[in-house]
Amino acid sequence: MDFEGYCVKCRKKQAIKGAEVTKTAKGRPMAKGKCPACGTTVTRFLSDKDAK
Ligand SMILES: [Zn+2]
């Protein structure tokens, strides 16, 4: 599944490369991966629907 997240280094939205769905300490789903342009770690919070 592909996600987009905001890359702070590129200062724009990028596709999250190799995105993995994980959870925060509070149980909120999030996608975590790398920016394809610069390799910075990009994360994005997900709705419950997106996490499935
Ligand atoms: Zn980037």
mmCIF file of the protein (N, C-alpha, C, O) and its ligand, coordinates in Angstrom:
data_MODEL
# 
_entry.id   MODEL 
# 
loop_
_entity.id 
_entity.type 
_entity.pdbx_number_of_molecules 
1 polymer     1 
2 non-polymer 1 
# 
_entity_poly.entity_id                      1 
_entity_poly.type                           'polypeptide(L)' 
_entity_poly.nstd_linkage                   no 
_entity_poly.nstd_monomer                   no 
_entity_poly.pdbx_seq_one_letter_code       MDFEGYCVKCRKKQAIKGAEVTKTAKGRPMAKGKCPACGTTVTRFLSDKDAK 
_entity_poly.pdbx_seq_one_letter_code_can   MDFEGYCVKCRKKQAIKGAEVTKTAKGRPMAKGKCPACGTTVTRFLSDKDAK 
_entity_poly.pdbx_strand_id                 A 
# 
loop_
_entity_poly_seq.entity_id 
_entity_poly_seq.num 
_entity_poly_seq.mon_id 
_entity_poly_seq.hetero 
1 1  MET n 
1 2  ASP n 
1 3  PHE n 
1 4  GLU n 
1 5  GLY n 
1 6  TYR n 
1 7  CYS n 
1 8  VAL n 
1 9  LYS n 
1 10 CYS n 
1 11 ARG n 
1 12 LYS n 
1 13 LYS n 
1 14 GLN n 
1 15 ALA n 
1 16 ILE n 
1 17 LYS n 
1 18 GLY n 
1 19 ALA n 
1 20 GLU n 
1 21 VAL n 
1 22 THR n 
1 23 LYS n 
1 24 THR n 
1 25 ALA n 
1 26 LYS n 
1 27 GLY n 
1 28 ARG n 
1 29 PRO n 
1 30 MET n 
1 31 ALA n 
1 32 LYS n 
1 33 GLY n 
1 34 LYS n 
1 35 CYS n 
1 36 PRO n 
1 37 ALA n 
1 38 CYS n 
1 39 GLY n 
1 40 THR n 
1 41 THR n 
1 42 VAL n 
1 43 THR n 
1 44 ARG n 
1 45 PHE n 
1 46 LEU n 
1 47 SER n 
1 48 ASP n 
1 49 LYS n 
1 50 ASP n 
1 51 ALA n 
1 52 LYS n 
# 
loop_
_struct_asym.id 
_struct_asym.entity_id 
A 1 
B 2 
# 
loop_
_chem_comp.id 
_chem_comp.type 
_chem_comp.mon_nstd_flag 
ALA 'L-peptide linking' y 
ARG 'L-peptide linking' y 
ASP 'L-peptide linking' y 
CYS 'L-peptide linking' y 
GLN 'L-peptide linking' y 
GLU 'L-peptide linking' y 
GLY 'peptide linking'   y 
ILE 'L-peptide linking' y 
LEU 'L-peptide linking' y 
LYS 'L-peptide linking' y 
MET 'L-peptide linking' y 
PHE 'L-peptide linking' y 
PRO 'L-peptide linking' y 
SER 'L-peptide linking' y 
THR 'L-peptide linking' y 
TYR 'L-peptide linking' y 
VAL 'L-peptide linking' y 
ZN  non-polymer         . 
# 
_pdbx_entity_nonpoly.entity_id   2 
_pdbx_entity_nonpoly.name        ? 
_pdbx_entity_nonpoly.comp_id     ZN 
# 
_pdbx_nonpoly_scheme.asym_id         B 
_pdbx_nonpoly_scheme.entity_id       2 
_pdbx_nonpoly_scheme.mon_id          ZN 
_pdbx_nonpoly_scheme.ndb_seq_num     1 
_pdbx_nonpoly_scheme.pdb_seq_num     101 
_pdbx_nonpoly_scheme.auth_seq_num    101 
_pdbx_nonpoly_scheme.pdb_mon_id      ZN 
_pdbx_nonpoly_scheme.auth_mon_id     ZN 
_pdbx_nonpoly_scheme.pdb_strand_id   A 
_pdbx_nonpoly_scheme.pdb_ins_code    . 
# 
loop_
_atom_site.group_PDB 
_atom_site.id 
_atom_site.type_symbol 
_atom_site.label_atom_id 
_atom_site.label_alt_id 
_atom_site.label_comp_id 
_atom_site.label_asym_id 
_atom_site.label_entity_id 
_atom_site.label_seq_id 
_atom_site.pdbx_PDB_ins_code 
_atom_site.Cartn_x 
_atom_site.Cartn_y 
_atom_site.Cartn_z 
_atom_site.occupancy 
_atom_site.B_iso_or_equiv 
_atom_site.pdbx_formal_charge 
_atom_site.auth_seq_id 
_atom_site.auth_comp_id 
_atom_site.auth_asym_id 
_atom_site.auth_atom_id 
_atom_site.pdbx_PDB_model_num 
ATOM   1   N  N  . MET A 1 1  ? 0.842  -1.197 0.000  1.00 0.00 ? 1   MET A N  1 
ATOM   2   C  CA . MET A 1 1  ? 0.000  0.000  0.000  1.00 0.00 ? 1   MET A CA 1 
ATOM   3   C  C  . MET A 1 1  ? 0.878  1.248  0.000  1.00 0.00 ? 1   MET A C  1 
ATOM   4   O  O  . MET A 1 1  ? 1.885  1.316  0.704  1.00 0.00 ? 1   MET A O  1 
ATOM   5   N  N  . ASP A 1 2  ? 0.487  2.206  -0.781 1.00 0.00 ? 2   ASP A N  1 
ATOM   6   C  CA . ASP A 1 2  ? 1.278  3.427  -0.873 1.00 0.00 ? 2   ASP A CA 1 
ATOM   7   C  C  . ASP A 1 2  ? 0.670  4.544  -0.035 1.00 0.00 ? 2   ASP A C  1 
ATOM   8   O  O  . ASP A 1 2  ? -0.544 4.745  -0.013 1.00 0.00 ? 2   ASP A O  1 
ATOM   9   N  N  . PHE A 1 3  ? 1.538  5.251  0.643  1.00 0.00 ? 3   PHE A N  1 
ATOM   10  C  CA . PHE A 1 3  ? 1.103  6.389  1.441  1.00 0.00 ? 3   PHE A CA 1 
ATOM   11  C  C  . PHE A 1 3  ? 1.914  7.605  1.041  1.00 0.00 ? 3   PHE A C  1 
ATOM   12  O  O  . PHE A 1 3  ? 3.016  7.504  0.502  1.00 0.00 ? 3   PHE A O  1 
ATOM   13  N  N  . GLU A 1 4  ? 1.338  8.739  1.319  1.00 0.00 ? 4   GLU A N  1 
ATOM   14  C  CA . GLU A 1 4  ? 2.087  9.976  1.148  1.00 0.00 ? 4   GLU A CA 1 
ATOM   15  C  C  . GLU A 1 4  ? 2.273  10.631 2.499  1.00 0.00 ? 4   GLU A C  1 
ATOM   16  O  O  . GLU A 1 4  ? 1.388  10.608 3.354  1.00 0.00 ? 4   GLU A O  1 
ATOM   17  N  N  . GLY A 1 5  ? 3.438  11.213 2.667  1.00 0.00 ? 5   GLY A N  1 
ATOM   18  C  CA . GLY A 1 5  ? 3.689  11.927 3.904  1.00 0.00 ? 5   GLY A CA 1 
ATOM   19  C  C  . GLY A 1 5  ? 4.417  13.222 3.596  1.00 0.00 ? 5   GLY A C  1 
ATOM   20  O  O  . GLY A 1 5  ? 4.888  13.440 2.480  1.00 0.00 ? 5   GLY A O  1 
ATOM   21  N  N  . TYR A 1 6  ? 4.498  14.068 4.594  1.00 0.00 ? 6   TYR A N  1 
ATOM   22  C  CA . TYR A 1 6  ? 5.166  15.341 4.388  1.00 0.00 ? 6   TYR A CA 1 
ATOM   23  C  C  . TYR A 1 6  ? 6.638  15.188 4.738  1.00 0.00 ? 6   TYR A C  1 
ATOM   24  O  O  . TYR A 1 6  ? 6.990  14.847 5.867  1.00 0.00 ? 6   TYR A O  1 
ATOM   25  N  N  . CYS A 1 7  ? 7.485  15.444 3.761  1.00 0.00 ? 7   CYS A N  1 
ATOM   26  C  CA . CYS A 1 7  ? 8.925  15.388 3.991  1.00 0.00 ? 7   CYS A CA 1 
ATOM   27  C  C  . CYS A 1 7  ? 9.406  16.770 4.427  1.00 0.00 ? 7   CYS A C  1 
ATOM   28  O  O  . CYS A 1 7  ? 9.236  17.751 3.702  1.00 0.00 ? 7   CYS A O  1 
ATOM   29  N  N  . VAL A 1 8  ? 10.001 16.842 5.605  1.00 0.00 ? 8   VAL A N  1 
ATOM   30  C  CA . VAL A 1 8  ? 10.437 18.142 6.127  1.00 0.00 ? 8   VAL A CA 1 
ATOM   31  C  C  . VAL A 1 8  ? 11.661 18.658 5.369  1.00 0.00 ? 8   VAL A C  1 
ATOM   32  O  O  . VAL A 1 8  ? 11.915 19.863 5.341  1.00 0.00 ? 8   VAL A O  1 
ATOM   33  N  N  . LYS A 1 9  ? 12.392 17.776 4.778  1.00 0.00 ? 9   LYS A N  1 
ATOM   34  C  CA . LYS A 1 9  ? 13.585 18.197 4.056  1.00 0.00 ? 9   LYS A CA 1 
ATOM   35  C  C  . LYS A 1 9  ? 13.245 18.721 2.659  1.00 0.00 ? 9   LYS A C  1 
ATOM   36  O  O  . LYS A 1 9  ? 13.783 19.735 2.215  1.00 0.00 ? 9   LYS A O  1 
ATOM   37  N  N  . CYS A 1 10 ? 12.344 18.015 1.977  1.00 0.00 ? 10  CYS A N  1 
ATOM   38  C  CA . CYS A 1 10 ? 11.901 18.475 0.659  1.00 0.00 ? 10  CYS A CA 1 
ATOM   39  C  C  . CYS A 1 10 ? 10.858 19.591 0.773  1.00 0.00 ? 10  CYS A C  1 
ATOM   40  O  O  . CYS A 1 10 ? 10.604 20.325 -0.182 1.00 0.00 ? 10  CYS A O  1 
ATOM   41  N  N  . ARG A 1 11 ? 10.265 19.697 1.955  1.00 0.00 ? 11  ARG A N  1 
ATOM   42  C  CA . ARG A 1 11 ? 9.200  20.665 2.205  1.00 0.00 ? 11  ARG A CA 1 
ATOM   43  C  C  . ARG A 1 11 ? 7.997  20.452 1.298  1.00 0.00 ? 11  ARG A C  1 
ATOM   44  O  O  . ARG A 1 11 ? 7.358  21.406 0.854  1.00 0.00 ? 11  ARG A O  1 
ATOM   45  N  N  . LYS A 1 12 ? 7.710  19.226 1.039  1.00 0.00 ? 12  LYS A N  1 
ATOM   46  C  CA . LYS A 1 12 ? 6.498  18.910 0.292  1.00 0.00 ? 12  LYS A CA 1 
ATOM   47  C  C  . LYS A 1 12 ? 6.114  17.460 0.538  1.00 0.00 ? 12  LYS A C  1 
ATOM   48  O  O  . LYS A 1 12 ? 6.857  16.687 1.144  1.00 0.00 ? 12  LYS A O  1 
ATOM   49  N  N  . LYS A 1 13 ? 4.946  17.122 0.054  1.00 0.00 ? 13  LYS A N  1 
ATOM   50  C  CA . LYS A 1 13 ? 4.485  15.743 0.202  1.00 0.00 ? 13  LYS A CA 1 
ATOM   51  C  C  . LYS A 1 13 ? 5.252  14.835 -0.746 1.00 0.00 ? 13  LYS A C  1 
ATOM   52  O  O  . LYS A 1 13 ? 5.509  15.170 -1.903 1.00 0.00 ? 13  LYS A O  1 
ATOM   53  N  N  . GLN A 1 14 ? 5.602  13.687 -0.218 1.00 0.00 ? 14  GLN A N  1 
ATOM   54  C  CA . GLN A 1 14 ? 6.290  12.684 -1.019 1.00 0.00 ? 14  GLN A CA 1 
ATOM   55  C  C  . GLN A 1 14 ? 5.652  11.331 -0.765 1.00 0.00 ? 14  GLN A C  1 
ATOM   56  O  O  . GLN A 1 14 ? 5.080  11.088 0.297  1.00 0.00 ? 14  GLN A O  1 
ATOM   57  N  N  . ALA A 1 15 ? 5.757  10.464 -1.745 1.00 0.00 ? 15  ALA A N  1 
ATOM   58  C  CA . ALA A 1 15 ? 5.345  9.085  -1.504 1.00 0.00 ? 15  ALA A CA 1 
ATOM   59  C  C  . ALA A 1 15 ? 6.273  8.506  -0.440 1.00 0.00 ? 15  ALA A C  1 
ATOM   60  O  O  . ALA A 1 15 ? 7.468  8.804  -0.428 1.00 0.00 ? 15  ALA A O  1 
ATOM   61  N  N  . ILE A 1 16 ? 5.736  7.693  0.441  1.00 0.00 ? 16  ILE A N  1 
ATOM   62  C  CA . ILE A 1 16 ? 6.568  7.068  1.465  1.00 0.00 ? 16  ILE A CA 1 
ATOM   63  C  C  . ILE A 1 16 ? 7.091  5.746  0.920  1.00 0.00 ? 16  ILE A C  1 
ATOM   64  O  O  . ILE A 1 16 ? 6.328  4.821  0.644  1.00 0.00 ? 16  ILE A O  1 
ATOM   65  N  N  . LYS A 1 17 ? 8.383  5.680  0.775  1.00 0.00 ? 17  LYS A N  1 
ATOM   66  C  CA . LYS A 1 17 ? 9.012  4.494  0.203  1.00 0.00 ? 17  LYS A CA 1 
ATOM   67  C  C  . LYS A 1 17 ? 9.130  3.398  1.265  1.00 0.00 ? 17  LYS A C  1 
ATOM   68  O  O  . LYS A 1 17 ? 9.618  3.628  2.371  1.00 0.00 ? 17  LYS A O  1 
ATOM   69  N  N  . GLY A 1 18 ? 8.676  2.220  0.902  1.00 0.00 ? 18  GLY A N  1 
ATOM   70  C  CA . GLY A 1 18 ? 8.768  1.101  1.838  1.00 0.00 ? 18  GLY A CA 1 
ATOM   71  C  C  . GLY A 1 18 ? 7.963  1.316  3.094  1.00 0.00 ? 18  GLY A C  1 
ATOM   72  O  O  . GLY A 1 18 ? 8.379  0.935  4.188  1.00 0.00 ? 18  GLY A O  1 
ATOM   73  N  N  . ALA A 1 19 ? 6.797  1.935  2.930  1.00 0.00 ? 19  ALA A N  1 
ATOM   74  C  CA . ALA A 1 19 ? 5.998  2.296  4.101  1.00 0.00 ? 19  ALA A CA 1 
ATOM   75  C  C  . ALA A 1 19 ? 5.589  1.073  4.911  1.00 0.00 ? 19  ALA A C  1 
ATOM   76  O  O  . ALA A 1 19 ? 5.166  0.055  4.365  1.00 0.00 ? 19  ALA A O  1 
ATOM   77  N  N  . GLU A 1 20 ? 5.724  1.199  6.210  1.00 0.00 ? 20  GLU A N  1 
ATOM   78  C  CA . GLU A 1 20 ? 5.247  0.169  7.116  1.00 0.00 ? 20  GLU A CA 1 
ATOM   79  C  C  . GLU A 1 20 ? 4.212  0.787  8.029  1.00 0.00 ? 20  GLU A C  1 
ATOM   80  O  O  . GLU A 1 20 ? 4.392  1.893  8.539  1.00 0.00 ? 20  GLU A O  1 
ATOM   81  N  N  . VAL A 1 21 ? 3.134  0.066  8.228  1.00 0.00 ? 21  VAL A N  1 
ATOM   82  C  CA . VAL A 1 21 ? 2.121  0.547  9.165  1.00 0.00 ? 21  VAL A CA 1 
ATOM   83  C  C  . VAL A 1 21 ? 2.514  0.101  10.568 1.00 0.00 ? 21  VAL A C  1 
ATOM   84  O  O  . VAL A 1 21 ? 2.713  -1.085 10.834 1.00 0.00 ? 21  VAL A O  1 
ATOM   85  N  N  . THR A 1 22 ? 2.619  1.069  11.438 1.00 0.00 ? 22  THR A N  1 
ATOM   86  C  CA . THR A 1 22 ? 2.994  0.779  12.821 1.00 0.00 ? 22  THR A CA 1 
ATOM   87  C  C  . THR A 1 22 ? 2.039  1.524  13.732 1.00 0.00 ? 22  THR A C  1 
ATOM   88  O  O  . THR A 1 22 ? 1.101  2.166  13.260 1.00 0.00 ? 22  THR A O  1 
ATOM   89  N  N  . LYS A 1 23 ? 2.268  1.445  15.014 1.00 0.00 ? 23  LYS A N  1 
ATOM   90  C  CA . LYS A 1 23 ? 1.380  2.141  15.948 1.00 0.00 ? 23  LYS A CA 1 
ATOM   91  C  C  . LYS A 1 23 ? 2.192  2.964  16.929 1.00 0.00 ? 23  LYS A C  1 
ATOM   92  O  O  . LYS A 1 23 ? 3.301  2.603  17.322 1.00 0.00 ? 23  LYS A O  1 
ATOM   93  N  N  . THR A 1 24 ? 1.605  4.064  17.302 1.00 0.00 ? 24  THR A N  1 
ATOM   94  C  CA . THR A 1 24 ? 2.229  4.881  18.334 1.00 0.00 ? 24  THR A CA 1 
ATOM   95  C  C  . THR A 1 24 ? 2.010  4.228  19.695 1.00 0.00 ? 24  THR A C  1 
ATOM   96  O  O  . THR A 1 24 ? 1.296  3.232  19.814 1.00 0.00 ? 24  THR A O  1 
ATOM   97  N  N  . ALA A 1 25 ? 2.621  4.794  20.696 1.00 0.00 ? 25  ALA A N  1 
ATOM   98  C  CA . ALA A 1 25 ? 2.465  4.291  22.059 1.00 0.00 ? 25  ALA A CA 1 
ATOM   99  C  C  . ALA A 1 25 ? 1.010  4.358  22.501 1.00 0.00 ? 25  ALA A C  1 
ATOM   100 O  O  . ALA A 1 25 ? 0.579  3.600  23.370 1.00 0.00 ? 25  ALA A O  1 
ATOM   101 N  N  . LYS A 1 26 ? 0.271  5.256  21.907 1.00 0.00 ? 26  LYS A N  1 
ATOM   102 C  CA . LYS A 1 26 ? -1.141 5.392  22.267 1.00 0.00 ? 26  LYS A CA 1 
ATOM   103 C  C  . LYS A 1 26 ? -2.062 4.555  21.387 1.00 0.00 ? 26  LYS A C  1 
ATOM   104 O  O  . LYS A 1 26 ? -3.285 4.634  21.502 1.00 0.00 ? 26  LYS A O  1 
ATOM   105 N  N  . GLY A 1 27 ? -1.470 3.760  20.514 1.00 0.00 ? 27  GLY A N  1 
ATOM   106 C  CA . GLY A 1 27 ? -2.267 2.853  19.704 1.00 0.00 ? 27  GLY A CA 1 
ATOM   107 C  C  . GLY A 1 27 ? -2.814 3.469  18.435 1.00 0.00 ? 27  GLY A C  1 
ATOM   108 O  O  . GLY A 1 27 ? -3.705 2.909  17.795 1.00 0.00 ? 27  GLY A O  1 
ATOM   109 N  N  . ARG A 1 28 ? -2.279 4.622  18.072 1.00 0.00 ? 28  ARG A N  1 
ATOM   110 C  CA . ARG A 1 28 ? -2.744 5.262  16.847 1.00 0.00 ? 28  ARG A CA 1 
ATOM   111 C  C  . ARG A 1 28 ? -1.912 4.756  15.665 1.00 0.00 ? 28  ARG A C  1 
ATOM   112 O  O  . ARG A 1 28 ? -0.683 4.740  15.727 1.00 0.00 ? 28  ARG A O  1 
ATOM   113 N  N  . PRO A 1 29 ? -2.588 4.345  14.593 1.00 0.00 ? 29  PRO A N  1 
ATOM   114 C  CA . PRO A 1 29 ? -1.838 3.804  13.460 1.00 0.00 ? 29  PRO A CA 1 
ATOM   115 C  C  . PRO A 1 29 ? -1.076 4.881  12.704 1.00 0.00 ? 29  PRO A C  1 
ATOM   116 O  O  . PRO A 1 29 ? -1.561 6.000  12.534 1.00 0.00 ? 29  PRO A O  1 
ATOM   117 N  N  . MET A 1 30 ? 0.101  4.536  12.261 1.00 0.00 ? 30  MET A N  1 
ATOM   118 C  CA . MET A 1 30 ? 0.865  5.460  11.436 1.00 0.00 ? 30  MET A CA 1 
ATOM   119 C  C  . MET A 1 30 ? 1.703  4.701  10.425 1.00 0.00 ? 30  MET A C  1 
ATOM   120 O  O  . MET A 1 30 ? 2.071  3.544  10.629 1.00 0.00 ? 30  MET A O  1 
ATOM   121 N  N  . ALA A 1 31 ? 1.993  5.382  9.334  1.00 0.00 ? 31  ALA A N  1 
ATOM   122 C  CA . ALA A 1 31 ? 2.856  4.808  8.313  1.00 0.00 ? 31  ALA A CA 1 
ATOM   123 C  C  . ALA A 1 31 ? 4.234  5.426  8.462  1.00 0.00 ? 31  ALA A C  1 
ATOM   124 O  O  . ALA A 1 31 ? 4.371  6.627  8.698  1.00 0.00 ? 31  ALA A O  1 
ATOM   125 N  N  . LYS A 1 32 ? 5.244  4.596  8.322  1.00 0.00 ? 32  LYS A N  1 
ATOM   126 C  CA . LYS A 1 32 ? 6.611  5.081  8.464  1.00 0.00 ? 32  LYS A CA 1 
ATOM   127 C  C  . LYS A 1 32 ? 7.464  4.507  7.342  1.00 0.00 ? 32  LYS A C  1 
ATOM   128 O  O  . LYS A 1 32 ? 7.411  3.311  7.054  1.00 0.00 ? 32  LYS A O  1 
ATOM   129 N  N  . GLY A 1 33 ? 8.243  5.366  6.720  1.00 0.00 ? 33  GLY A N  1 
ATOM   130 C  CA . GLY A 1 33 ? 9.104  4.916  5.644  1.00 0.00 ? 33  GLY A CA 1 
ATOM   131 C  C  . GLY A 1 33 ? 10.063 6.014  5.276  1.00 0.00 ? 33  GLY A C  1 
ATOM   132 O  O  . GLY A 1 33 ? 10.338 6.904  6.081  1.00 0.00 ? 33  GLY A O  1 
ATOM   133 N  N  . LYS A 1 34 ? 10.581 5.958  4.051  1.00 0.00 ? 34  LYS A N  1 
ATOM   134 C  CA . LYS A 1 34 ? 11.578 6.944  3.648  1.00 0.00 ? 34  LYS A CA 1 
ATOM   135 C  C  . LYS A 1 34 ? 11.135 7.734  2.431  1.00 0.00 ? 34  LYS A C  1 
ATOM   136 O  O  . LYS A 1 34 ? 10.428 7.231  1.558  1.00 0.00 ? 34  LYS A O  1 
ATOM   137 N  N  . CYS A 1 35 ? 11.568 8.972  2.400  1.00 0.00 ? 35  CYS A N  1 
ATOM   138 C  CA . CYS A 1 35 ? 11.332 9.810  1.237  1.00 0.00 ? 35  CYS A CA 1 
ATOM   139 C  C  . CYS A 1 35 ? 12.170 9.287  0.076  1.00 0.00 ? 35  CYS A C  1 
ATOM   140 O  O  . CYS A 1 35 ? 13.375 9.091  0.233  1.00 0.00 ? 35  CYS A O  1 
ATOM   141 N  N  . PRO A 1 36 ? 11.557 9.057  -1.090 1.00 0.00 ? 36  PRO A N  1 
ATOM   142 C  CA . PRO A 1 36 ? 12.308 8.525  -2.228 1.00 0.00 ? 36  PRO A CA 1 
ATOM   143 C  C  . PRO A 1 36 ? 13.305 9.523  -2.797 1.00 0.00 ? 36  PRO A C  1 
ATOM   144 O  O  . PRO A 1 36 ? 14.248 9.135  -3.487 1.00 0.00 ? 36  PRO A O  1 
ATOM   145 N  N  . ALA A 1 37 ? 13.107 10.790 -2.517 1.00 0.00 ? 37  ALA A N  1 
ATOM   146 C  CA . ALA A 1 37 ? 13.978 11.820 -3.078 1.00 0.00 ? 37  ALA A CA 1 
ATOM   147 C  C  . ALA A 1 37 ? 15.226 12.050 -2.242 1.00 0.00 ? 37  ALA A C  1 
ATOM   148 O  O  . ALA A 1 37 ? 16.312 12.226 -2.795 1.00 0.00 ? 37  ALA A O  1 
ATOM   149 N  N  . CYS A 1 38 ? 15.096 12.054 -0.922 1.00 0.00 ? 38  CYS A N  1 
ATOM   150 C  CA . CYS A 1 38 ? 16.228 12.412 -0.079 1.00 0.00 ? 38  CYS A CA 1 
ATOM   151 C  C  . CYS A 1 38 ? 16.560 11.400 1.004  1.00 0.00 ? 38  CYS A C  1 
ATOM   152 O  O  . CYS A 1 38 ? 17.597 11.512 1.657  1.00 0.00 ? 38  CYS A O  1 
ATOM   153 N  N  . GLY A 1 39 ? 15.690 10.411 1.203  1.00 0.00 ? 39  GLY A N  1 
ATOM   154 C  CA . GLY A 1 39 ? 15.996 9.365  2.166  1.00 0.00 ? 39  GLY A CA 1 
ATOM   155 C  C  . GLY A 1 39 ? 15.658 9.697  3.601  1.00 0.00 ? 39  GLY A C  1 
ATOM   156 O  O  . GLY A 1 39 ? 15.892 8.893  4.504  1.00 0.00 ? 39  GLY A O  1 
ATOM   157 N  N  . THR A 1 40 ? 15.106 10.885 3.815  1.00 0.00 ? 40  THR A N  1 
ATOM   158 C  CA . THR A 1 40 ? 14.682 11.245 5.163  1.00 0.00 ? 40  THR A CA 1 
ATOM   159 C  C  . THR A 1 40 ? 13.497 10.382 5.596  1.00 0.00 ? 40  THR A C  1 
ATOM   160 O  O  . THR A 1 40 ? 12.633 10.052 4.783  1.00 0.00 ? 40  THR A O  1 
ATOM   161 N  N  . THR A 1 41 ? 13.463 10.029 6.846  1.00 0.00 ? 41  THR A N  1 
ATOM   162 C  CA . THR A 1 41 ? 12.328 9.267  7.353  1.00 0.00 ? 41  THR A CA 1 
ATOM   163 C  C  . THR A 1 41 ? 11.079 10.133 7.337  1.00 0.00 ? 41  THR A C  1 
ATOM   164 O  O  . THR A 1 41 ? 11.065 11.251 7.853  1.00 0.00 ? 41  THR A O  1 
ATOM   165 N  N  . VAL A 1 42 ? 10.035 9.589  6.734  1.00 0.00 ? 42  VAL A N  1 
ATOM   166 C  CA . VAL A 1 42 ? 8.761  10.300 6.629  1.00 0.00 ? 42  VAL A CA 1 
ATOM   167 C  C  . VAL A 1 42 ? 7.698  9.471  7.345  1.00 0.00 ? 42  VAL A C  1 
ATOM   168 O  O  . VAL A 1 42 ? 7.602  8.259  7.153  1.00 0.00 ? 42  VAL A O  1 
ATOM   169 N  N  . THR A 1 43 ? 6.913  10.140 8.164  1.00 0.00 ? 43  THR A N  1 
ATOM   170 C  CA . THR A 1 43 ? 5.831  9.442  8.843  1.00 0.00 ? 43  THR A CA 1 
ATOM   171 C  C  . THR A 1 43 ? 4.521  10.147 8.565  1.00 0.00 ? 43  THR A C  1 
ATOM   172 O  O  . THR A 1 43 ? 4.488  11.325 8.209  1.00 0.00 ? 43  THR A O  1 
ATOM   173 N  N  . ARG A 1 44 ? 3.471  9.420  8.733  1.00 0.00 ? 44  ARG A N  1 
ATOM   174 C  CA . ARG A 1 44 ? 2.158  9.985  8.543  1.00 0.00 ? 44  ARG A CA 1 
ATOM   175 C  C  . ARG A 1 44 ? 1.156  9.259  9.429  1.00 0.00 ? 44  ARG A C  1 
ATOM   176 O  O  . ARG A 1 44 ? 1.157  8.030  9.494  1.00 0.00 ? 44  ARG A O  1 
ATOM   177 N  N  . PHE A 1 45 ? 0.311  10.007 10.104 1.00 0.00 ? 45  PHE A N  1 
ATOM   178 C  CA . PHE A 1 45 ? -0.753 9.378  10.877 1.00 0.00 ? 45  PHE A CA 1 
ATOM   179 C  C  . PHE A 1 45 ? -1.822 8.877  9.929  1.00 0.00 ? 45  PHE A C  1 
ATOM   180 O  O  . PHE A 1 45 ? -2.081 9.480  8.888  1.00 0.00 ? 45  PHE A O  1 
ATOM   181 N  N  . LEU A 1 46 ? -2.433 7.779  10.296 1.00 0.00 ? 46  LEU A N  1 
ATOM   182 C  CA . LEU A 1 46 ? -3.451 7.168  9.461  1.00 0.00 ? 46  LEU A CA 1 
ATOM   183 C  C  . LEU A 1 46 ? -4.778 7.140  10.188 1.00 0.00 ? 46  LEU A C  1 
ATOM   184 O  O  . LEU A 1 46 ? -4.835 7.076  11.416 1.00 0.00 ? 46  LEU A O  1 
ATOM   185 N  N  . SER A 1 47 ? -5.825 7.187  9.420  1.00 0.00 ? 47  SER A N  1 
ATOM   186 C  CA . SER A 1 47 ? -7.130 6.901  9.999  1.00 0.00 ? 47  SER A CA 1 
ATOM   187 C  C  . SER A 1 47 ? -7.226 5.389  10.178 1.00 0.00 ? 47  SER A C  1 
ATOM   188 O  O  . SER A 1 47 ? -6.441 4.643  9.593  1.00 0.00 ? 47  SER A O  1 
ATOM   189 N  N  . ASP A 1 48 ? -8.159 4.948  10.963 1.00 0.00 ? 48  ASP A N  1 
ATOM   190 C  CA . ASP A 1 48 ? -8.319 3.508  11.148 1.00 0.00 ? 48  ASP A CA 1 
ATOM   191 C  C  . ASP A 1 48 ? -8.608 2.809  9.837  1.00 0.00 ? 48  ASP A C  1 
ATOM   192 O  O  . ASP A 1 48 ? -8.209 1.664  9.623  1.00 0.00 ? 48  ASP A O  1 
ATOM   193 N  N  . LYS A 1 49 ? -9.303 3.508  8.967  1.00 0.00 ? 49  LYS A N  1 
ATOM   194 C  CA . LYS A 1 49 ? -9.654 2.935  7.679  1.00 0.00 ? 49  LYS A CA 1 
ATOM   195 C  C  . LYS A 1 49 ? -8.398 2.707  6.823  1.00 0.00 ? 49  LYS A C  1 
ATOM   196 O  O  . LYS A 1 49 ? -8.263 1.668  6.178  1.00 0.00 ? 49  LYS A O  1 
ATOM   197 N  N  . ASP A 1 50 ? -7.491 3.680  6.824  1.00 0.00 ? 50  ASP A N  1 
ATOM   198 C  CA . ASP A 1 50 ? -6.280 3.567  6.025  1.00 0.00 ? 50  ASP A CA 1 
ATOM   199 C  C  . ASP A 1 50 ? -5.373 2.440  6.497  1.00 0.00 ? 50  ASP A C  1 
ATOM   200 O  O  . ASP A 1 50 ? -4.631 1.853  5.710  1.00 0.00 ? 50  ASP A O  1 
ATOM   201 N  N  . ALA A 1 51 ? -5.440 2.154  7.761  1.00 0.00 ? 51  ALA A N  1 
ATOM   202 C  CA . ALA A 1 51 ? -4.520 1.171  8.339  1.00 0.00 ? 51  ALA A CA 1 
ATOM   203 C  C  . ALA A 1 51 ? -4.856 -0.256 7.953  1.00 0.00 ? 51  ALA A C  1 
ATOM   204 O  O  . ALA A 1 51 ? -4.060 -1.166 8.184  1.00 0.00 ? 51  ALA A O  1 
ATOM   205 N  N  . LYS A 1 52 ? -6.019 -0.460 7.371  1.00 0.00 ? 52  LYS A N  1 
ATOM   206 C  CA . LYS A 1 52 ? -6.413 -1.820 7.032  1.00 0.00 ? 52  LYS A CA 1 
ATOM   207 C  C  . LYS A 1 52 ? -5.966 -2.207 5.628  1.00 0.00 ? 52  LYS A C  1 
ATOM   208 O  O  . LYS A 1 52 ? -6.221 -3.327 5.186  1.00 0.00 ? 52  LYS A O  1 
HETATM 209 ZN ZN . ZN  B 2 .  ? 12.489 14.314 1.005  1.00 0.00 2 101 ZN  A ZN 1 
# 
